Amino acid sequence: MTEADELQLGPIDYLVVEYSGGAPTGEALPYLLDLVDQGIIRILDVALIAKAEDGSASTIGADDLGQFGAEDLSVFVGAGTGMLSNEDIAETAAILTPGSVGAILVYENSWAAPFATALRKAGAQLVANGRIAVNDLISALDATEKENL
């Protein structure tokens, strides 16, 4: 592959969300689609999983979303790329609460693609990365604010 043909690819992340006792309402969907429209992220794969009260789990097809009251999620029809394996789905189902619906989203951080590509071209290697949970950050800020009172 020549330098001009270098694939520009940003970091790939995934997230799993759980709707306990319910199903996705589609309320967050406009925000997700806005991120896609702005080129900030690119959705690579998505799967919805229903976990019954007895612990059994099954994937929810786009055609079945209406029974969960989530018709607005039909935008994900055809979004599954096969990147998520049956094992990924089973591992996700195992952590879901019985009676819940979960969503797995795999996405590329498109905004970082040129930067990540430049780093790779320069011979840089990622040696660590991580994420600070929002709740942890809020707790730390609250503690700092209390100390300063």
N, CA, C and O atoms as a GROMACS GRO file, in nm:
protein
  596
    1MET      N    1   0.085  -0.118   0.000
    1MET     CA    2   0.000   0.000   0.000
    1MET      C    3   0.089   0.123   0.000
    1MET      O    4   0.179   0.136   0.083
    2THR      N    5   0.063   0.213  -0.092
    2THR     CA    6   0.143   0.334  -0.099
    2THR      C    7   0.094   0.433   0.005
    2THR      O    8  -0.013   0.418   0.064
    3GLU      N    9   0.175   0.536   0.027
    3GLU     CA   10   0.138   0.637   0.125
    3GLU      C   11   0.006   0.704   0.088
    3GLU      O   12  -0.075   0.735   0.175
    4ALA      N   13  -0.016   0.726  -0.042
    4ALA     CA   14  -0.141   0.789  -0.086
    4ALA      C   15  -0.261   0.699  -0.063
    4ALA      O   16  -0.373   0.746  -0.046
    5ASP      N   17  -0.237   0.566  -0.063
    5ASP     CA   18  -0.346   0.472  -0.045
    5ASP      C   19  -0.372   0.437   0.102
    5ASP      O   20  -0.461   0.358   0.132
    6GLU      N   21  -0.293   0.494   0.192
    6GLU     CA   22  -0.307   0.461   0.335
    6GLU      C   23  -0.452   0.477   0.380
    6GLU      O   24  -0.515   0.580   0.357
    7LEU      N   25  -0.502   0.374   0.444
    7LEU     CA   26  -0.638   0.377   0.497
    7LEU      C   27  -0.642   0.471   0.616
    7LEU      O   28  -0.568   0.454   0.712
    8GLN      N   29  -0.728   0.572   0.608
    8GLN     CA   30  -0.746   0.661   0.722
    8GLN      C   31  -0.855   0.604   0.809
    8GLN      O   32  -0.972   0.599   0.770
    9LEU      N   33  -0.815   0.560   0.925
    9LEU     CA   34  -0.908   0.498   1.017
    9LEU      C   35  -0.883   0.552   1.157
    9LEU      O   36  -0.770   0.553   1.205
   10GLY      N   37  -0.991   0.597   1.220
   10GLY     CA   38  -0.980   0.648   1.356
   10GLY      C   39  -0.993   0.534   1.456
   10GLY      O   40  -1.019   0.421   1.417
   11PRO      N   41  -0.975   0.564   1.584
   11PRO     CA   42  -0.991   0.462   1.688
   11PRO      C   43  -1.133   0.404   1.684
   11PRO      O   44  -1.230   0.475   1.657
   12ILE      N   45  -1.142   0.275   1.712
   12ILE     CA   46  -1.270   0.205   1.714
   12ILE      C   47  -1.309   0.180   1.860
   12ILE      O   48  -1.229   0.130   1.938
   13ASP      N   49  -1.432   0.216   1.894
   13ASP     CA   50  -1.485   0.196   2.029
   13ASP      C   51  -1.616   0.120   2.021
   13ASP      O   52  -1.676   0.107   1.914
   14TYR      N   53  -1.658   0.070   2.135
   14TYR     CA   54  -1.791   0.012   2.143
   14TYR      C   55  -1.852   0.055   2.275
   14TYR      O   56  -1.782   0.093   2.368
   15LEU      N   57  -1.983   0.049   2.279
   15LEU     CA   58  -2.051   0.073   2.405
   15LEU      C   59  -2.172  -0.019   2.411
   15LEU      O   60  -2.228  -0.059   2.310
   16VAL      N   61  -2.209  -0.050   2.533
   16VAL     CA   62  -2.327  -0.130   2.559
   16VAL      C   63  -2.415  -0.050   2.654
   16VAL      O   64  -2.369  -0.004   2.758
   17VAL      N   65  -2.541  -0.033   2.617
   17VAL     CA   66  -2.636   0.034   2.705
   17VAL      C   67  -2.750  -0.062   2.734
   17VAL      O   68  -2.783  -0.150   2.654
   18GLU      N   69  -2.807  -0.044   2.851
   18GLU     CA   70  -2.917  -0.132   2.894
   18GLU      C   71  -3.038  -0.046   2.928
   18GLU      O   72  -3.027   0.055   2.998
   19TYR      N   73  -3.151  -0.089   2.879
   19TYR     CA   74  -3.279  -0.028   2.913
   19TYR      C   75  -3.350  -0.124   3.007
   19TYR      O   76  -3.419  -0.216   2.962
   20SER      N   77  -3.334  -0.103   3.136
   20SER     CA   78  -3.393  -0.192   3.236
   20SER      C   79  -3.544  -0.178   3.236
   20SER      O   80  -3.598  -0.068   3.245
   21GLY      N   81  -3.610  -0.292   3.226
   21GLY     CA   82  -3.755  -0.293   3.234
   21GLY      C   83  -3.824  -0.225   3.117
   21GLY      O   84  -3.943  -0.196   3.125
   22GLY      N   85  -3.752  -0.200   3.012
   22GLY     CA   86  -3.814  -0.133   2.899
   22GLY      C   87  -3.735  -0.154   2.772
   22GLY      O   88  -3.659  -0.250   2.760
   23ALA      N   89  -3.755  -0.066   2.681
   23ALA     CA   90  -3.688  -0.075   2.552
   23ALA      C   91  -3.644   0.064   2.508
   23ALA      O   92  -3.690   0.165   2.562
   24PRO      N   93  -3.555   0.068   2.411
   24PRO     CA   94  -3.512   0.198   2.360
   24PRO      C   95  -3.633   0.279   2.312
   24PRO      O   96  -3.722   0.226   2.245
   25THR      N   97  -3.634   0.406   2.346
   25THR     CA   98  -3.745   0.492   2.305
   25THR      C   99  -3.711   0.568   2.178
   25THR      O  100  -3.800   0.621   2.111
   26GLY      N  101  -3.584   0.575   2.145
   26GLY     CA  102  -3.541   0.653   2.031
   26GLY      C  103  -3.508   0.797   2.068
   26GLY      O  104  -3.469   0.876   1.982
   27GLU      N  105  -3.522   0.831   2.196
   27GLU     CA  106  -3.497   0.969   2.242
   27GLU      C  107  -3.353   1.014   2.216
   27GLU      O  108  -3.330   1.130   2.183
   28ALA      N  109  -3.256   0.924   2.229
   28ALA     CA  110  -3.116   0.959   2.208
   28ALA      C  111  -3.074   0.951   2.062
   28ALA      O  112  -2.968   0.999   2.024
   29LEU      N  113  -3.157   0.890   1.980
   29LEU     CA  114  -3.123   0.865   1.840
   29LEU      C  115  -3.086   0.991   1.762
   29LEU      O  116  -2.988   0.988   1.688
   30PRO      N  117  -3.159   1.102   1.775
   30PRO     CA  118  -3.119   1.221   1.698
   30PRO      C  119  -2.977   1.268   1.730
   30PRO      O  120  -2.907   1.318   1.642
   31TYR      N  121  -2.935   1.252   1.854
   31TYR     CA  122  -2.799   1.292   1.892
   31TYR      C  123  -2.695   1.201   1.827
   31TYR      O  124  -2.590   1.247   1.781
   32LEU      N  125  -2.724   1.072   1.823
   32LEU     CA  126  -2.634   0.977   1.758
   32LEU      C  127  -2.625   1.007   1.608
   32LEU      O  128  -2.516   1.011   1.552
   33LEU      N  129  -2.739   1.027   1.546
   33LEU     CA  130  -2.740   1.055   1.402
   33LEU      C  131  -2.670   1.187   1.371
   33LEU      O  132  -2.608   1.200   1.265
   34ASP      N  133  -2.680   1.284   1.460
   34ASP     CA  134  -2.610   1.410   1.442
   34ASP      C  135  -2.459   1.389   1.443
   34ASP      O  136  -2.387   1.450   1.364
   35LEU      N  137  -2.411   1.302   1.531
   35LEU     CA  138  -2.267   1.271   1.534
   35LEU      C  139  -2.222   1.208   1.403
   35LEU      O  140  -2.114   1.237   1.353
   36VAL      N  141  -2.307   1.121   1.348
   36VAL     CA  142  -2.277   1.058   1.220
   36VAL      C  143  -2.279   1.162   1.108
   36VAL      O  144  -2.187   1.168   1.027
   37ASP      N  145  -2.382   1.244   1.105
   37ASP     CA  146  -2.397   1.346   1.000
   37ASP      C  147  -2.281   1.446   1.001
   37ASP      O  148  -2.240   1.494   0.895
   38GLN      N  149  -2.229   1.476   1.119
   38GLN     CA  150  -2.116   1.570   1.130
   38GLN      C  151  -1.982   1.504   1.098
   38GLN      O  152  -1.880   1.572   1.091
   39GLY      N  153  -1.982   1.372   1.080
   39GLY     CA  154  -1.857   1.302   1.051
   39GLY      C  155  -1.772   1.279   1.175
   39GLY      O  156  -1.654   1.247   1.164
   40ILE      N  157  -1.831   1.294   1.292
   40ILE     CA  158  -1.756   1.274   1.416
   40ILE      C  159  -1.737   1.126   1.442
   40ILE      O  160  -1.630   1.083   1.485
   41ILE      N  161  -1.842   1.047   1.417
   41ILE     CA  162  -1.831   0.901   1.430
   41ILE      C  163  -1.888   0.836   1.305
   41ILE      O  164  -1.961   0.897   1.227
   42ARG      N  165  -1.852   0.709   1.288
   42ARG     CA  166  -1.910   0.626   1.182
   42ARG      C  167  -1.953   0.497   1.248
   42ARG      O  168  -1.873   0.430   1.313
   43ILE      N  169  -2.080   0.463   1.234
   43ILE     CA  170  -2.130   0.340   1.294
   43ILE      C  171  -2.083   0.221   1.212
   43ILE      O  172  -2.104   0.215   1.091
   44LEU      N  173  -2.018   0.127   1.280
   44LEU     CA  174  -1.966   0.008   1.213
   44LEU      C  175  -2.056  -0.113   1.233
   44LEU      O  176  -2.066  -0.199   1.145
   45ASP      N  177  -2.121  -0.122   1.347
   45ASP     CA  178  -2.213  -0.232   1.372
   45ASP      C  179  -2.302  -0.198   1.490
   45ASP      O  180  -2.266  -0.118   1.576
   46VAL      N  181  -2.417  -0.260   1.492
   46VAL     CA  182  -2.512  -0.238   1.601
   46VAL      C  183  -2.595  -0.365   1.617
   46VAL      O  184  -2.627  -0.432   1.519
   47ALA      N  185  -2.628  -0.396   1.741
   47ALA     CA  186  -2.716  -0.510   1.769
   47ALA      C  187  -2.800  -0.477   1.890
   47ALA      O  188  -2.754  -0.414   1.985
   48LEU      N  189  -2.925  -0.520   1.886
   48LEU     CA  190  -3.017  -0.505   1.999
   48LEU      C  191  -3.047  -0.644   2.053
   48LEU      O  192  -3.069  -0.739   1.977
   49ILE      N  193  -3.048  -0.654   2.185
   49ILE     CA  194  -3.068  -0.783   2.252
   49ILE      C  195  -3.178  -0.769   2.356
   49ILE      O  196  -3.176  -0.676   2.437
   50ALA      N  197  -3.272  -0.862   2.354
   50ALA     CA  198  -3.376  -0.867   2.458
   50ALA      C  199  -3.343  -0.982   2.550
   50ALA      O  200  -3.319  -1.094   2.504
   51LYS      N  201  -3.340  -0.954   2.682
   51LYS     CA  202  -3.315  -1.059   2.779
   51LYS      C  203  -3.442  -1.081   2.859
   51LYS      O  204  -3.488  -0.991   2.931
   52ALA      N  205  -3.498  -1.199   2.847
   52ALA     CA  206  -3.624  -1.232   2.914
   52ALA      C  207  -3.602  -1.248   3.064
   52ALA      O  208  -3.489  -1.262   3.111
   53GLU      N  209  -3.712  -1.245   3.138
   53GLU     CA  210  -3.706  -1.262   3.284
   53GLU      C  211  -3.642  -1.395   3.324
   53GLU      O  212  -3.581  -1.406   3.430
   54ASP      N  213  -3.657  -1.497   3.238
   54ASP     CA  214  -3.598  -1.628   3.269
   54ASP      C  215  -3.450  -1.636   3.235
   54ASP      O  216  -3.387  -1.740   3.255
   55GLY      N  217  -3.393  -1.525   3.184
   55GLY     CA  218  -3.250  -1.520   3.153
   55GLY      C  219  -3.217  -1.553   3.009
   55GLY      O  220  -3.103  -1.534   2.967
   56SER      N  221  -3.312  -1.602   2.933
   56SER     CA  222  -3.286  -1.631   2.792
   56SER      C  223  -3.274  -1.500   2.716
   56SER      O  224  -3.335  -1.400   2.754
   57ALA      N  225  -3.198  -1.501   2.610
   57ALA     CA  226  -3.175  -1.378   2.535
   57ALA      C  227  -3.187  -1.405   2.386
   57ALA      O  228  -3.159  -1.515   2.339
   58SER      N  229  -3.229  -1.302   2.314
   58SER     CA  230  -3.238  -1.311   2.169
   58SER      C  231  -3.211  -1.174   2.109
   58SER      O  232  -3.236  -1.071   2.171
   59THR      N  233  -3.161  -1.175   1.987
   59THR     CA  234  -3.140  -1.048   1.920
   59THR      C  235  -3.274  -0.999   1.865
   59THR      O  236  -3.363  -1.077   1.835
   60ILE      N  237  -3.283  -0.869   1.854
   60ILE     CA  238  -3.405  -0.806   1.804
   60ILE      C  239  -3.375  -0.757   1.663
   60ILE      O  240  -3.286  -0.674   1.642
   61GLY      N  241  -3.449  -0.807   1.568
   61GLY     CA  242  -3.434  -0.761   1.431
   61GLY      C  243  -3.504  -0.628   1.412
   61GLY      O  244  -3.595  -0.593   1.487
   62ALA      N  245  -3.462  -0.555   1.311
   62ALA     CA  246  -3.522  -0.425   1.284
   62ALA      C  247  -3.672  -0.435   1.262
   62ALA      O  248  -3.746  -0.344   1.298
   63ASP      N  249  -3.717  -0.545   1.204
   63ASP     CA  250  -3.860  -0.562   1.180
   63ASP      C  251  -3.938  -0.582   1.310
   63ASP      O  252  -4.059  -0.563   1.313
   64ASP      N  253  -3.868  -0.621   1.416
   64ASP     CA  254  -3.934  -0.649   1.544
   64ASP      C  255  -3.934  -0.530   1.640
   64ASP      O  256  -3.988  -0.540   1.750
   65LEU      N  257  -3.876  -0.420   1.600
   65LEU     CA  258  -3.863  -0.306   1.691
   65LEU      C  259  -3.997  -0.248   1.734
   65LEU      O  260  -4.009  -0.197   1.845
   66GLY      N  261  -4.095  -0.256   1.648
   66GLY     CA  262  -4.226  -0.200   1.680
   66GLY      C  263  -4.288  -0.259   1.804
   66GLY      O  264  -4.356  -0.190   1.879
   67GLN      N  265  -4.264  -0.389   1.828
   67GLN     CA  266  -4.323  -0.451   1.947
   67GLN      C  267  -4.262  -0.399   2.075
   67GLN      O  268  -4.318  -0.419   2.183
   68PHE      N  269  -4.148  -0.332   2.065
   68PHE     CA  270  -4.084  -0.274   2.182
   68PHE      C  271  -4.112  -0.124   2.192
   68PHE      O  272  -4.058  -0.056   2.279
   69GLY      N  273  -4.195  -0.074   2.102
   69GLY     CA  274  -4.228   0.068   2.104
   69GLY      C  275  -4.115   0.156   2.058
   69GLY      O  276  -4.104   0.271   2.101
   70ALA      N  277  -4.030   0.104   1.972
   70ALA     CA  278  -3.912   0.179   1.930
   70ALA      C  279  -3.905   0.190   1.778
   70ALA      O  280  -3.802   0.161   1.719
   71GLU      N  281  -4.014   0.230   1.716
   71GLU     CA  282  -4.019   0.238   1.571
   71GLU      C  283  -3.912   0.331   1.514
   71GLU      O  284  -3.863   0.307   1.403
   72ASP      N  285  -3.874   0.436   1.587
   72ASP     CA  286  -3.777   0.532   1.538
   72ASP      C  287  -3.639   0.472   1.516
   72ASP      O  288  -3.556   0.530   1.446
   73LEU      N  289  -3.614   0.356   1.574
   73LEU     CA  290  -3.484   0.292   1.558
   73LEU      C  291  -3.471   0.218   1.426
   73LEU      O  292  -3.370   0.154   1.400
   74SER      N  293  -3.573   0.227   1.341
   74SER     CA  294  -3.568   0.160   1.212
   74SER      C  295  -3.455   0.213   1.124
   74SER      O  296  -3.422   0.152   1.023
   75VAL      N  297  -3.396   0.326   1.161
   75VAL     CA  298  -3.283   0.380   1.088
   75VAL      C  299  -3.165   0.282   1.090
   75VAL      O  300  -3.077   0.290   1.005
   76PHE      N  301  -3.165   0.189   1.186
   76PHE     CA  302  -3.057   0.092   1.196
   76PHE      C  303  -3.077  -0.030   1.108
   76PHE      O  304  -2.994  -0.121   1.108
   77VAL      N  305  -3.187  -0.034   1.033
   77VAL     CA  306  -3.208  -0.146   0.941
   77VAL      C  307  -3.088  -0.152   0.847
   77VAL      O  308  -3.054  -0.053   0.782
   78GLY      N  309  -3.024  -0.268   0.841
   78GLY     CA  310  -2.908  -0.286   0.755
   78GLY      C  311  -2.778  -0.236   0.813
   78GLY      O  312  -2.675  -0.244   0.747
   79ALA      N  313  -2.780  -0.184   0.936
   79ALA     CA  314  -2.657  -0.130   0.996
   79ALA      C  315  -2.564  -0.240   1.044
   79ALA      O  316  -2.445  -0.217   1.059
   80GLY      N  317  -2.617  -0.360   1.068
   80GLY     CA  318  -2.532  -0.469   1.114
   80GLY      C  319  -2.436  -0.512   1.005
   80GLY      O  320  -2.478  -0.544   0.894
   81THR      N  321  -2.308  -0.512   1.035
   81THR     CA  322  -2.206  -0.547   0.935
   81THR      C  323  -2.152  -0.687   0.955
   81THR      O  324  -2.079  -0.739   0.870
   82GLY      N  325  -2.187  -0.749   1.066
   82GLY     CA  326  -2.130  -0.880   1.096
   82GLY      C  327  -2.002  -0.870   1.177
   82GLY      O  328  -1.941  -0.972   1.210
   83MET      N  329  -1.960  -0.748   1.210
   83MET     CA  330  -1.840  -0.730   1.292
   83MET      C  331  -1.862  -0.790   1.430
   83MET      O  332  -1.770  -0.848   1.488
   84LEU      N  333  -1.984  -0.776   1.482
   84LEU     CA  334  -2.017  -0.836   1.611
   84LEU      C  335  -2.044  -0.985   1.591
   84LEU      O  336  -2.130  -1.023   1.512
   85SER      N  337  -1.971  -1.066   1.663
   85SER     CA  338  -1.987  -1.210   1.650
   85SER      C  339  -2.096  -1.262   1.744
   85SER      O  340  -2.143  -1.190   1.831
   86ASN      N  341  -2.134  -1.386   1.724
   86ASN     CA  342  -2.229  -1.449   1.816
   86ASN      C  343  -2.173  -1.449   1.958
   86ASN      O  344  -2.248  -1.436   2.055
   87GLU      N  345  -2.042  -1.464   1.971
   87GLU     CA  346  -1.977  -1.462   2.103
   87GLU      C  347  -1.990  -1.323   2.167
   87GLU      O  348  -2.017  -1.313   2.287
   88ASP      N  349  -1.971  -1.218   2.088
   88ASP     CA  350  -1.988  -1.082   2.140
   88ASP      C  351  -2.130  -1.062   2.192
   88ASP      O  352  -2.151  -1.005   2.300
   89ILE      N  353  -2.226  -1.108   2.115
   89ILE     CA  354  -2.366  -1.093   2.154
   89ILE      C  355  -2.397  -1.175   2.279
   89ILE      O  356  -2.469  -1.128   2.367
   90ALA      N  357  -2.343  -1.297   2.288
   90ALA     CA  358  -2.365  -1.381   2.406
   90ALA      C  359  -2.302  -1.318   2.530
   90ALA      O  360  -2.361  -1.320   2.638
   91GLU      N  361  -2.181  -1.263   2.516
   91GLU     CA  362  -2.115  -1.198   2.630
   91GLU      C  363  -2.194  -1.076   2.677
   91GLU      O  364  -2.205  -1.050   2.796
   92THR      N  365  -2.248  -1.002   2.583
   92THR     CA  366  -2.330  -0.886   2.618
   92THR      C  367  -2.458  -0.930   2.687
   92THR      O  368  -2.497  -0.874   2.789
   93ALA      N  369  -2.522  -1.031   2.632
   93ALA     CA  370  -2.647  -1.082   2.692
   93ALA      C  371  -2.622  -1.126   2.836
   93ALA      O  372  -2.709  -1.110   2.921
   94ALA      N  373  -2.505  -1.183   2.863
   94ALA     CA  374  -2.474  -1.233   2.996
   94ALA      C  375  -2.468  -1.122   3.101
   94ALA      O  376  -2.495  -1.146   3.218
   95ILE      N  377  -2.434  -1.001   3.060
   95ILE     CA  378  -2.423  -0.892   3.157
   95ILE      C  379  -2.552  -0.811   3.170
   95ILE      O  380  -2.564  -0.725   3.258
   96LEU      N  381  -2.649  -0.837   3.083
   96LEU     CA  382  -2.775  -0.764   3.089
   96LEU      C  383  -2.863  -0.816   3.202
   96LEU      O  384  -2.856  -0.934   3.238
   97THR      N  385  -2.944  -0.729   3.257
   97THR     CA  386  -3.039  -0.764   3.361
   97THR      C  387  -3.160  -0.834   3.298
   97THR      O  388  -3.210  -0.788   3.195
   98PRO      N  389  -3.207  -0.943   3.358
   98PRO     CA  390  -3.329  -1.006   3.304
   98PRO      C  391  -3.443  -0.904   3.295
   98PRO      O  392  -3.463  -0.822   3.385
   99GLY      N  393  -3.516  -0.911   3.185
   99GLY     CA  394  -3.627  -0.818   3.162
   99GLY      C  395  -3.585  -0.689   3.094
   99GLY      O  396  -3.665  -0.597   3.083
  100SER      N  397  -3.460  -0.681   3.049
  100SER     CA  398  -3.411  -0.558   2.987
  100SER      C  399  -3.385  -0.577   2.838
  100SER      O  400  -3.388  -0.688   2.786
  101VAL      N  401  -3.360  -0.467   2.774
  101VAL     CA  402  -3.317  -0.466   2.634
  101VAL      C  403  -3.183  -0.393   2.632
  101VAL      O  404  -3.168  -0.287   2.693
  102GLY      N  405  -3.087  -0.450   2.562
  102GLY     CA  406  -2.956  -0.388   2.552
  102GLY      C  407  -2.921  -0.358   2.409
  102GLY      O  408  -2.973  -0.420   2.316
  103ALA      N  409  -2.833  -0.262   2.391
  103ALA     CA  410  -2.784  -0.225   2.258
  103ALA      C  411  -2.633  -0.222   2.261
  103ALA      O  412  -2.572  -0.168   2.353
  104ILE      N  413  -2.573  -0.282   2.158
  104ILE     CA  414  -2.428  -0.276   2.139
  104ILE      C  415  -2.405  -0.188   2.018
  104ILE      O  416  -2.468  -0.206   1.914
  105LEU      N  417  -2.315  -0.093   2.031
  105LEU     CA  418  -2.282  -0.004   1.920
  105LEU      C  419  -2.131  -0.004   1.902
  105LEU      O  420  -2.056   0.026   1.995
  106VAL      N  421  -2.086  -0.038   1.782
  106VAL     CA  422  -1.944  -0.033   1.747
  106VAL      C  423  -1.928   0.085   1.652
  106VAL      O  424  -1.998   0.094   1.551
  107TYR      N  425  -1.836   0.175   1.684
  107TYR     CA  426  -1.822   0.294   1.603
  107TYR      C  427  -1.676   0.337   1.590
  107TYR      O  428  -1.593   0.310   1.677
  108GLU      N  429  -1.649   0.404   1.480
  108GLU     CA  430  -1.517   0.462   1.455
  108GLU      C  431  -1.523   0.608   1.496
  108GLU      O  432  -1.621   0.677   1.468
  109ASN      N  433  -1.421   0.654   1.562
  109ASN     CA  434  -1.406   0.796   1.594
  109ASN      C  435  -1.345   0.864   1.471
  109ASN      O  436  -1.224   0.888   1.464
  110SER      N  437  -1.430   0.894   1.374
  110SER     CA  438  -1.387   0.947   1.245
  110SER      C  439  -1.308   1.076   1.258
  110SER      O  440  -1.215   1.100   1.181
  111TRP      N  441  -1.344   1.159   1.355
  111TRP     CA  442  -1.277   1.287   1.375
  111TRP      C  443  -1.126   1.268   1.395
  111TRP      O  444  -1.048   1.357   1.362
  112ALA      N  445  -1.086   1.154   1.448
  112ALA     CA  446  -0.946   1.130   1.481
  112ALA      C  447  -0.869   1.060   1.370
  112ALA      O  448  -0.748   1.039   1.382
  113ALA      N  449  -0.936   1.023   1.262
  113ALA     CA  450  -0.871   0.944   1.155
  113ALA      C  451  -0.746   1.011   1.098
  113ALA      O  452  -0.642   0.946   1.090
  114PRO      N  453  -0.751   1.139   1.059
  114PRO     CA  454  -0.628   1.200   1.005
  114PRO      C  455  -0.514   1.203   1.107
  114PRO      O  456  -0.399   1.178   1.072
  115PHE      N  457  -0.547   1.234   1.231
  115PHE     CA  458  -0.447   1.237   1.338
  115PHE      C  459  -0.387   1.098   1.360
  115PHE      O  460  -0.265   1.083   1.368
  116ALA      N  461  -0.475   0.996   1.372
  116ALA     CA  462  -0.428   0.859   1.395
  116ALA      C  463  -0.343   0.810   1.278
  116ALA      O  464  -0.242   0.741   1.299
  117THR      N  465  -0.382   0.844   1.156
  117THR     CA  466  -0.306   0.803   1.038
  117THR      C  467  -0.168   0.868   1.038
  117THR      O  468  -0.069   0.802   1.009
  118ALA      N  469  -0.163   0.998   1.073
  118ALA     CA  470  -0.035   1.067   1.079
  118ALA      C  471   0.057   1.005   1.185
  118ALA      O  472   0.177   0.992   1.163
  119LEU      N  473   0.000   0.966   1.297
  119LEU     CA  474   0.079   0.900   1.401
  119LEU      C  475   0.136   0.768   1.350
  119LEU      O  476   0.254   0.739   1.370
  120ARG      N  477   0.051   0.687   1.284
  120ARG     CA  478   0.098   0.559   1.230
  120ARG      C  479   0.209   0.580   1.128
  120ARG      O  480   0.309   0.508   1.128
  121LYS      N  481   0.191   0.679   1.041
  121LYS     CA  482   0.293   0.707   0.938
  121LYS      C  483   0.425   0.749   1.002
  121LYS      O  484   0.532   0.721   0.948
  122ALA      N  485   0.418   0.815   1.117
  122ALA     CA  486   0.538   0.861   1.187
  122ALA      C  487   0.600   0.750   1.271
  122ALA      O  488   0.702   0.771   1.336
  123GLY      N  489   0.538   0.632   1.271
  123GLY     CA  490   0.593   0.519   1.346
  123GLY      C  491   0.548   0.512   1.490
  123GLY      O  492   0.599   0.430   1.567
  124ALA      N  493   0.453   0.595   1.528
  124ALA     CA  494   0.404   0.594   1.666
  124ALA      C  495   0.316   0.472   1.690
  124ALA      O  496   0.248   0.422   1.599
  125GLN      N  497   0.318   0.425   1.814
  125GLN     CA  498   0.234   0.313   1.853
  125GLN      C  499   0.156   0.352   1.978
  125GLN      O  500   0.210   0.417   2.069
  126LEU      N  501   0.032   0.312   1.981
  126LEU     CA  502  -0.050   0.336   2.100
  126LEU      C  503  -0.001   0.243   2.210
  126LEU      O  504   0.002   0.122   2.192
  127VAL      N  505   0.036   0.299   2.324
  127VAL     CA  506   0.084   0.217   2.434
  127VAL      C  507  -0.013   0.212   2.551
  127VAL      O  508   0.001   0.127   2.639
  128ALA      N  509  -0.110   0.301   2.553
  128ALA     CA  510  -0.213   0.297   2.656
  128ALA      C  511  -0.328   0.387   2.613
  128ALA      O  512  -0.308   0.486   2.542
  129ASN      N  513  -0.446   0.352   2.657
  129ASN     CA  514  -0.560   0.440   2.641
  129ASN      C  515  -0.662   0.402   2.746
  129ASN      O  516  -0.650   0.298   2.810
  130GLY      N  517  -0.760   0.484   2.764
  130GLY     CA  518  -0.861   0.455   2.864
  130GLY      C  519  -0.970   0.558   2.860
  130GLY      O  520  -0.971   0.647   2.775
  131ARG      N  521  -1.060   0.544   2.951
  131ARG     CA  522  -1.173   0.636   2.956
  131ARG      C  523  -1.204   0.661   3.103
  131ARG      O  524  -1.197   0.570   3.186
  132ILE      N  525  -1.238   0.782   3.133
  132ILE     CA  526  -1.280   0.818   3.269
  132ILE      C  527  -1.432   0.820   3.267
  132ILE      O  528  -1.493   0.891   3.187
  133ALA      N  529  -1.493   0.743   3.355
  133ALA     CA  530  -1.639   0.737   3.362
  133ALA      C  531  -1.693   0.873   3.404
  133ALA      O  532  -1.640   0.936   3.496
  134VAL      N  533  -1.798   0.917   3.339
  134VAL     CA  534  -1.858   1.048   3.367
  134VAL      C  535  -1.898   1.059   3.514
  134VAL      O  536  -1.875   1.163   3.576
  135ASN      N  537  -1.955   0.954   3.571
  135ASN     CA  538  -1.995   0.959   3.712
  135ASN      C  539  -1.875   0.979   3.803
  135ASN      O  540  -1.885   1.049   3.904
  136ASP      N  541  -1.760   0.919   3.769
  136ASP     CA  542  -1.639   0.939   3.848
  136ASP      C  543  -1.591   1.085   3.839
  136ASP      O  544  -1.549   1.143   3.939
  137LEU      N  545  -1.598   1.142   3.721
  137LEU     CA  546  -1.558   1.280   3.702
  137LEU      C  547  -1.648   1.375   3.781
  137LEU      O  548  -1.600   1.467   3.847
  138ILE      N  549  -1.777   1.352   3.774
  138ILE     CA  550  -1.872   1.436   3.849
  138ILE      C  551  -1.847   1.425   3.999
  138ILE      O  552  -1.850   1.526   4.069
  139SER      N  553  -1.821   1.304   4.048
  139SER     CA  554  -1.791   1.286   4.192
  139SER      C  555  -1.664   1.359   4.231
  139SER      O  556  -1.659   1.422   4.337
  140ALA      N  557  -1.562   1.351   4.147
  140ALA     CA  558  -1.436   1.420   4.177
  140ALA      C  559  -1.455   1.571   4.178
  140ALA      O  560  -1.401   1.640   4.264
  141LEU      N  561  -1.532   1.623   4.083
  141LEU     CA  562  -1.558   1.767   4.079
  141LEU      C  563  -1.639   1.811   4.200
  141LEU      O  564  -1.613   1.917   4.258
  142ASP      N  565  -1.737   1.731   4.239
  142ASP     CA  566  -1.816   1.762   4.359
  142ASP      C  567  -1.728   1.764   4.483
  142ASP      O  568  -1.742   1.852   4.568
  143ALA      N  569  -1.638   1.668   4.494
  143ALA     CA  570  -1.548   1.662   4.610
  143ALA      C  571  -1.457   1.783   4.614
  143ALA      O  572  -1.433   1.840   4.720
  144THR      N  573  -1.405   1.823   4.499
  144THR     CA  574  -1.318   1.940   4.490
  144THR      C  575  -1.394   2.066   4.528
  144THR      O  576  -1.342   2.153   4.598
  145GLU      N  577  -1.518   2.075   4.482
  145GLU     CA  578  -1.599   2.193   4.513
  145GLU      C  579  -1.626   2.202   4.663
  145GLU      O  580  -1.622   2.311   4.720
  146LYS      N  581  -1.653   2.089   4.728
  146LYS     CA  582  -1.678   2.087   4.872
  146LYS      C  583  -1.554   2.127   4.951
  146LYS      O  584  -1.563   2.194   5.054
  147GLU      N  585  -1.435   2.085   4.900
  147GLU     CA  586  -1.310   2.119   4.968
  147GLU      C  587  -1.284   2.270   4.959
  147GLU      O  588  -1.223   2.329   5.049
  148ASN      N  589  -1.329   2.332   4.852
  148ASN     CA  590  -1.302   2.474   4.830
  148ASN      C  591  -1.406   2.564   4.895
  148ASN      O  592  -1.396   2.687   4.886
  149LEU      N  593  -1.504   2.507   4.961
  149LEU     CA  594  -1.607   2.590   5.028
  149LEU      C  595  -1.562   2.637   5.163
  149LEU      O  596  -1.636   2.707   5.232
   0.00000   0.00000   0.00000
